[in-house]
Amino acid sequence: MRKAEPEIRQLAVDAPIQNSPYEEPRKYWQWTGQGKPDLLDGRRAAGYYLREKGPAPAGQRTLGTEETFRELPVVNELRNRVRAWRQDNYRGATPVTQNLLRHWWNADREPPQKLFFCQLEAAETMIWLVEMNGKPGQGRRIAVPVDPVEDAEGLARGYAPLRRYACKMATGAGKTVVMAMLAAWSFLNRAHYPRDKRFSEVVLAVCPGLTIKERLQVLRPSSAGNYYDKFDLVPPGEGSLLGTGRVLITNWHEFLLRDDTRKRGVEKRGREPDDVATARALQDLGRAQNILIFNDEAHHAYRPPTLAPEEGEGLSPQERQDLEEATVWVQGLDRVNVTRGISFCADFSATPFYIAGSKRDQGTPFPWIVSDFGLVDAIESGLVKIPRVPVDDNTGQSIPMYFNLWRWIGDKLKVEDPASAAVGRRGPRPAAVLREADGALKQLAGLWKETFDRFQREGRPIPPALIVVCDNTDLSQVIYEHISGERTSKDEEGKRRTLYGTGQVFAELLSNAAGYQPSMRIDSKLIREAEAAEDGRSRGTAGDELRRRVSTVGKTGEPGEQVRCVVSVAMLTEGWDAHNVKQILGLRAFDSQLLCEQVVGRGLRRMSYDVDPKTGLFTEEYVDVYGVPFEVIPVKKAPEHGAPEEKERTLVHAREDRKARAIEFPLVEGYVYEVREHVRADLSRVDPITIDPKVDPTAVFARPKAWAEGGAPGLEGVGETVTQTREEYYRTVRPQSLAYDIARRVTEGLVGGQDQEGKAGFRHRAAHLLFPQVLAIVRDFLKTKVDYNGVDEREVGLERYRVQAEERLLAVIEPDTDQGEAALLPRLDRFRRKGSTGDVLFSTTRECRDTLKSHVSHVVLDAPVWEGSAAFELERSSDVVAYVRNDHLGFMIPYEWEDNRHLYTPDYLVRLRNDLLLILEIKGQEREQDRQKYAAAQRWVSAVNNAGEWGRWEFVVCKETARLPQVLAGYIRHTADPS
């Protein structure tokens, strides 16, 4: 009798995305045993599923695959500690760390510089472990297991346990950004506290392959396009300190020991000494010590147990290779640790678990995992695409055939053709598998064709990609030939020849031909064949070309740009970050949910990060998946009538035929100027401060509290009512002293320069010369620019208004060039001095409007009525030569608000027919923070105009779009007749 099928518990739901990617998750989907998945409040506990060797522990959630959920108690406790620390404003950390964390959490950040919650939490957790764990007030010390040395040779050499902190982050969640955050944290702290051994000035990033090594170059502060600048990871005034740190990115292969054949005598003297091997691996890091290690794709960096000869006999060639890699990697770290010292290892992986062949329990997690934001969390936060899997079909079976396709094929072949499966561990004959899987392949390819046609309609330059993941190289070859029509044969001389035929799956789109290969195959066998080919090229070149092509699938201008189908074995290599995968077919066994995640996870990177204005969440993106039996991962539930369609996307791009309408602008980080004696401030360009008694009541009426029956408090009160005011405060404070105090704080901000977070940048230290001038400016400001709303003028002494006054004045006080002072000048981005409309290229589901007067093809309308009417007026105005909506343009203005640095993103840039460039803000109601933004924009305009190489700029706020033509005309008249 056939064994009954286990119950499949799919998390097939209508709305998989439930959380904002920028906030801690508040809801999650869970199978609760009630016959359907439920949406629960709170955050899912960190944990993993593991196949049980015996009966499942009582009370544990068990899957149909006989896997049981187990919590990660260390991670769950760390989440609570780090959350409390965050809410306590990071008390106890170094001032540098506090400044960094507040900068990263800045609420005014805009995508793509706005950091995901999972990135912030991962960095916070490792920082907390280094700076706060065990400190008074932080509770008992959390013991994170170390990675101990177990082999006798390592112990004899003095190797010590490695302190490792593993970060589990789904592919596509941005772990490289977290590495940059930690590097910045370490470098800046080390620069400020050079004797503090908790921080390192050297980072060694170790990774498994060339693709990842190239991608990690963004961790080097000197690299163009580095992540410190791209994601604004360093507060103003601190950027130069990044240069005090050094970053080396290397492959684990550099840890391979070498024999010194020049040595003679005792045989074992040929082994490379630890210090020599370390110096060679560290290359240009010299004698650096106390090194911070980043292990990327760290599931390859485990410490294998010592194996007896008979234990290693059952390993496959791939498993032997994995064991060798893991051994070389970790022993290399041991040598670095014993000769130079390691601060700690930060491990990064989507799946930090022991893999098959590790000779440890497959699927068990690394004991030192400290942060967990896996694929399930990433889907529910919208960070990745949503798998869309079969939940039913018309066969009448309880489990859809295409859900676990490999099991269905295996069962069917054993019944119809027993001999076909009798080929040892490699499974059924490839031709038989193709015969049974062809229906699923063609059906999924049909979905790919629909997606391809939609991409064509939307004008996308990159096609969607279909991925087929096979069980072995023989099967991958058969599937590849079936799709591409390409095969190889040997001629009479034994040389390999490539023959092109007609594929059997959408031949007009997926068949290969000489010089045109929309389909490709990637596996170890093919790479070996390519490297051995006798075609006049050096050995290894062909294999490198294959790797390069597959690693650049979906990337404009790269070898893999037009690849439409990839046939691979097992899973695609780490570092594969294609964003255009839309269909995945699994033709292999899946005996764990971990393997499902590993195989599919690299195909789930999003194509865009649009927010749905109705929900505030990321819009849904899908990938259709057949043959990968997800059970714990939220998948999209299909409606009764057909599959849900993604929203149509619009490609927003710079048009080649409109180069004449291009707008360029400087990328300003801060300001540079020197003052000898004289400053000035144009208060006519400063918005006033409004004293609001509704925010801070000036009168409170109080009486004794009443208590209702049962002890519940009431609001009515009993007894006599008394009036409480700030009269006593007023009696002790004189308006003159308030002016003096504000002037003192402004002067300190001016002369503090970049040592005080770059608030102003004055390099002169003669405060006694500046103070009288600042005091006069402050008095004028308090007299003309503060609306007291009928309350006592000493209300301005409240800290709320003092800070506003200070920030407003620091934004407008500048050198008095009429008195011979040097002009205020912009300090530009070190690696990218200018931005341009020519850089715009993205797709969006938001409402768009075609343009005529813009270099960029469309205006994206987040607020259709307001922004649409502004775009309409700009298009029809005869005074406008060119304009662009500030979306994916990268134009931002730094400013200070409530003692924190923020970035202001204005709405439009406009070039008028008199060549004047306008920064245009469309705004209805204004807040105090908006007024501070406008003061910063005026400062930006003043500095850029003083530089004299970027044209003439002005900043304007338009509160009624109907008046925009008159506003623009006014700037034409003003320029023509300045009087």
Helices and strands as residue ranges (DSSP letters): E 12-13, E 27-31, E 37-41, E 47-51, E 67-71, H 73-87, H 95-104, H 117-131, H 152-156, E 164-169, H 175-192, E 202-207, H 210-215, G 216-219, H 227-230, G 239-244, E 246-251, G 252-255, G 267-270, H 274-282, G 283-285, E 291-296, G 298-300, G 309-312, H 317-339, E 342-349, E 369-373, H 375-380, E 386-388, H 405-416, G 418-421, G 424-426, H 430-458, E 465-470, H 473-484, E 486-490, E 496-500, H 507-510, E 519-522, H 524-532, H 541-551, E 565-569, E 581-587, H 593-601, E 622-626, E 635-636, E 650-653, G 656-661, E 664-666, E 668-672, E 679-680, G 683-685, E 689-690, E 699-702, E 722-725, H 727-732, H 735-752, G 753-756, H 767-784, E 786-787, G 793-797, H 799-810, E 814-815, G 817-819, E 825-828, E 834-836, G 837-839, E 841-844, E 848-850, E 858-860, H 864-876, E 880-885, E 893-897, E 900-904, E 908-912, E 917-922, H 928-947, E 953-958, G 961-963, H 964-976
